[in-house]
Amino acid sequence: MAKYFIQAISLMLVSGWVSAKIIVLNGLTHIHSGNQGQAMNGKIQVKNVGTSPEKVLIYKKGLVQTCDGKIDFVEVGADARTLGKWLETNIDEKVLEAGESYEILYTIRIPQDSTLGGSYWGVLMVEGAPPILKEKEGSLAIESRIRYAIQVVVDIGIAESPQLHFENVALKKADTKQKIVQAKIKNLGKFMVIPKLMLEVYGKDGQKLLALEAPSQKVYPFTCKDFDIEIKDLPAGKYEAVLIADYGQNLFGTNLVIEID
């Protein structure tokens, strides 16, 4: 039985054709700030855009990302910085009529623990009920379902200056005229960071020839994220470049030499 996933971490596993009947209206990432002993509320807006009633299931998972690119949804409590045990929802399932919208409410209750600080996160899964096998013209047709992994993040305490590090930077050849700068950024701090990666390419006279960007991504504490920037339409030659990570408060970067054949 096929399952289809749409996740806030921009990971989408899709095979074949799928039509979403349940959609999320207010984003796949929800970020809160608070302190020990506080409670905060949030909501997830969903809608049935199908033509018949659909049951929605809501449940919690932990999210583990490693620097080798592995992503796992784990049981609540299996990851060190989970907020899953602090997270409660008002419902576990709900039947939505055709065209009906609904707000799933959740509460985060931070324990009164002075050792807590930094970013903690978890995932609320929102999905349609298991697909039904329908008989169509003498054969069975499988209806697919979509599962949304909605990340819920809470920052506890006063934010510290981010500590980002380039774990690895490589230049890969896409084809004879294109190259890709691949950078792995690690977050050594306790707070989640959403950096923007920029590449500036300079000619021999110091003139800036290109200014390129990679889409911003969340980098959780003590984890890594891979960024790609494609270089094209640059004549053959050797160029000086600067790779810069901008995370709002500060910039950090590294110098590169880029050779185009």
Stockholm file with secondary structure:
# STOCKHOLM 1.0

chainA/1-261         MAKYFIQAISLMLVSGWVSAKIIVLNGLTHIHSGNQGQAMNGKIQVKNVGTSPEKVLIYKKGLVQTCDGKIDFVEVGADARTLGKWLETNIDEKVLEAGESYEILYTIRIPQDSTLGGSYWGVLMVEGAPPILKEKEGSLAIESRIRYAIQVVVDIGIAESPQLHFENVALKKADTKQKIVQAKIKNLGKFMVIPKLMLEVYGKDGQKLLALEAPSQKVYPFTCKDFDIEIKDLPAGKYEAVLIADYGQNLFGTNLVIEID
#=GR chainA/1-261 SS CCCEEEETTSCEECCSCCCCSEEESSCSEEEEEECTTCEEEEEEEEEECSSSCEEEEEEEEEEEECTTSCEEEECTTSSTTBCGGGEEESCSEEEECTTCEEEEEEEEECCSCTTCCEEEEEEEEEEECCCCEEEETTEEEECCCEEEEEEEEEEESSCCCCCEEEEEEEEEESSSSCEEEEEEEEECSSSCBCCEEEEEEECTTSCEEEEEEECCCCBCTTCEEEEEEEECSCCSEEEEEEEEEECSSCEEEEEEEEEEC
#=GC SS_cons         CCCEEEETTSCEECCSCCCCSEEESSCSEEEEEECTTCEEEEEEEEEECSSSCEEEEEEEEEEEECTTSCEEEECTTSSTTBCGGGEEESCSEEEECTTCEEEEEEEEECCSCTTCCEEEEEEEEEEECCCCEEEETTEEEECCCEEEEEEEEEEESSCCCCCEEEEEEEEEESSSSCEEEEEEEEECSSSCBCCEEEEEEECTTSCEEEEEEECCCCBCTTCEEEEEEEECSCCSEEEEEEEEEECSSCEEEEEEEEEEC
//
